[in-house]
Amino acid sequence: MDEADLAQKREQDIINAALSSREKSLKSPDGQCIWCKEETIVLGTAFCSAECGDDYNKYQREMKQRLGRQYQ
């Protein structure tokens, strides 16, 4: 392997690490908001409104702080 090959491999390793560490996108299995479970979701999201999305994310952050990384 020459220097260009090593640089390309290192770049690909960095990309793979970044992709594996990003959070998975949320999906609604039934088309209902995953937080309030009362309203239909906005297309391309898992929530019926920005408020539900914000509340869900706030709850997730609080649970991670309380329970550590084991909560996901």
C-alpha positions, 0 to 999 in steps of 0.5 A: 500500500502506498500513501494514497491507499493509506489515506483513502483507507483512513478517510473511509474509516473516519466516514464509517465511524461517523455513520455508525455513531449517528443517531438512528432516525425515528419511524412511526410504525402506525402513522401515529405520533410516537410521543402523544399517540393521538395525532397523525404524524407530519410526513417525514417525521415521527411526530404530529408537531414540533412540540411533541418532537421537542418534548420527546427529545427532552425526555430522552435527554433527561433519561440518558442523564439519569440512567446513563448510556444504558437507556436508549 
